[in-house]
Amino acid sequence: METILQRLMAIDGVTGALLVGKDGLVVASAMDSEDEEMVSAMAAAAYDASGRYIEQLNMGDIRHVLFETTRGVIQVSDGGDLLVVVRSSRDANIGRVRIEMQQAGLRLSEQMGAY
């Protein structure tokens, strides 16, 4: 799991990466601040709320959410039993971050299946 986080942190502009249970609890973190628990809980809650919204629109299952703000970007991606959460600056390559997050989700699913 640490390798997954290290790959995400190696992207220019990424300021934090977390693996989060869908209940909002931190499983693994590469975040340099004390607010990792708050970020993880809020990311899980926002992902859940977004999923319910999309369900109401009959658009299928949610896989990835992007929150772009004036101060940066938070992306949340489904990784099977876990969520992959990445915080980045506005100048980070959002597409590259998303691709790495998708690959991280696949690796997590494979790792979790091995247990």
N, C-alpha and C positions, 0 to 999 in steps of 0.2 A: 504494500500500500504506500509505503514511503517513496518508492520509485515513481509511482503514479503522480504523487504530489510534486516531486522534484522535477519531473518533465513539464508539468504545468507552470511551475515557478520559473523555469528557464526561459519562458517566453517574455520578450521585452514588454514592459508595462504591467505585467501581472504582479499584484501586490499581496495576494493571499489566495490560498487554495485549501479547501476542506473536503473531507469525506464525512457525510452526515447521515445518520439514521433518519428514516422518514418520520420518526418521532421528534426530530430536532436535536438529538444529542450528538455531540462531536465524537466521531470514531477515530479520525486522524486529522492532524492540522499542520499546515505550513504557513501559518499566519503570524505576523510579528506583533500582534497587539493582544490586549487582554479582552477585546470584545468578540473573540471567536465564538463564545457560547451564545451571545446575543445574535451574531450574524447567522450562526447555524440554525438557531430556533426560528428566527424570522424568515430565513430562506425556505425552511421546510413548511412553515405556515403559508408563505406566499405561493409556493409550488402547489400545495394542496388546494388553496383557494383558486388558483389559476386552472387547475385540473377540473374543479367543480364548474367553473365558468365555461370551459371548453366543452365539458360534458353536456351542459344545458344547450349548447349550440349544435350538438350532435356532430362534432368535428373529429371524433375518435379519441384516442388516448394521447395525453400530453407527453412530450419527450424532452423538450428544452424550453426554457424561459429566459428571456433577456430583459433586464431592467437598465435602461440607459438614463443617466441623470446628468446634471450639470457638473458633478464632481467625480464621475466615474461610471463604471459598468459592473453590474453583478449578473452572472450567468449561472443558471441552475439546470443541471442535466440529470436525467434518470440513469442510474447505474445499477438497475436491478433492485436489490434490497437496500441500496444506499443512494444518496444524492451526491453528485459532484458539484461543488460550489466554488466559483472563481470570482475574485474581485480584481478589477484592473483599472488602470487609468483610462481616460477617454482616448488617448492616442495609441493604445494597444491595438494590435491587429485582431479585431473581434472574430473574424472568420477563422483565423488560425487557432485562436483560443477554443472556439466551438469544435473544430475538427479534433483537437487534442482531447477535449472533454468527451467527445463521442468515443474515441479510441479508449480513453480511460474507463468509460462505462462498460465497454466490451471486455476489457481486461478484468475489471471488477467482477462482472458476471461469470467469467471463466474461473477466477480465483474462488469466488463464493461457491460455485458448483463443485469445486474440488474438495470442499470441507464435508 
